[in-house]
């Protein structure tokens, strides 16, 4: 199984990730992608781990990845059908040995990775069935003298024991296909009944979750949720299948009768493996949405907890004044994210990871604030509250603009490094100190926050900006700095200045909402900023 799986994965190249990335836009397509890729590479583990990797990097949504996982459980049943159809319908050595021979020749003589990988897969395929032939001969002799279920308690307790055996074997071997091949061969050889074999097959499905759990250790919250979805799917499907095991066995017997085929244990076990996984998919049609909601509330990272609204709730919408107060509290939090990002952009070198965390948090929180304002604006409100809502939206827009400018400044600042020359170094440092001071003063969560202090700090930033600009132009004119480098430093200073002005505008709006500044005063101050050559966004 290892040779077969690894060879197929190498031969497939980038087919697996490409199909997962492009073919999972809807639940149906995700289900089909999971089935096809698992059937192709004969490894639900490979598809599961790839899906977790894609979710971990944000290339695949949790909702779509869940259906890929569900599909992979159906796709893995192909292995049972191969064993049942080929392992007991043909003379195994007659078709398996040529696969081993051709595969070995390709592995040794072919040029290129893919032909050699295909040879490995063919050789693995042949050796797998040669192993099944050995098992078949051994179990046919043992089955006549011993029966596994004689050592297992009767009833549900015995079935649970068999499920546990199947689970442990899969965890130890890390290949459910190999375990299922052993189970089918044992059942065909008379070592166990069909019911016992089906109970062990349920255990193999549960055992496959161990790899997903290991893959999710240290991964993102979404990846851990996907691993949990994989575990829940197999536990729910296995529990339901175990509860109705006699009914399923009877149904399979009817199906075999309808198709007028001999009900061999191998085929019965393969049919059961397929039917109970399809049953799981049908259950997920109903359970997937509540499962997604349940998992979305679990495994929250610190960043996700921070990005959740803390003050906005549905009951407060019934009292507009209370809702506006809650909105002001939430905007105070988003102002802290904006000022923190500005502080990170003012550092030498800029703290890019920290800025990205603040930006990501604001990006997550902003839609929730906008939706809350939308719900509140749907009610009949006094004119003063309508204006306050408009200012709240304006505040959020300024904060988002500030973080976007800080992001750009951080990227450019990291590329430029330190300023060339002591005089420019001093001018840059003084300007950045002024920016950092304004960021601290514009944080509305601080007790000393005031509109007047923000205006004074903004004036200092503007003075330091003009001094830095003049120094850069003089150095450029006297060829003390390359013209392209001078333009880059001017652009960096302009981005930091823009981020500062946007933070200051947001602080003015918050001061208006607090009643510390009149709307007319805020409008006049913003008009002055716009007159400095930065059109209002």
Secondary structure as UniProt FT lines:
FT   HELIX           2..12
FT   TURN            13..14
FT   HELIX           15..22
FT   HELIX           27..41
FT   HELIX           44..56
FT   TURN            57..58
FT   HELIX           62..75
FT   HELIX           77..87
FT   TURN            88..89
FT   HELIX           92..109
FT   HELIX           113..145
FT   HELIX           148..151
FT   HELIX           155..173
FT   HELIX           176..188
FT   TURN            189..190
FT   HELIX           194..207
FT   HELIX           209..216
FT   TURN            217..218
FT   HELIX           221..243
FT   HELIX           245..258
FT   TURN            259..260
FT   HELIX           265..296
FT   HELIX           302..306
FT   HELIX           315..318
FT   HELIX           320..345
FT   HELIX           352..377
FT   HELIX           383..416
FT   HELIX           422..441
FT   TURN            444..445
FT   TURN            447..448
FT   HELIX           451..477
FT   TURN            478..479
FT   HELIX           483..514
FT   HELIX           519..530
FT   TURN            531..533
//
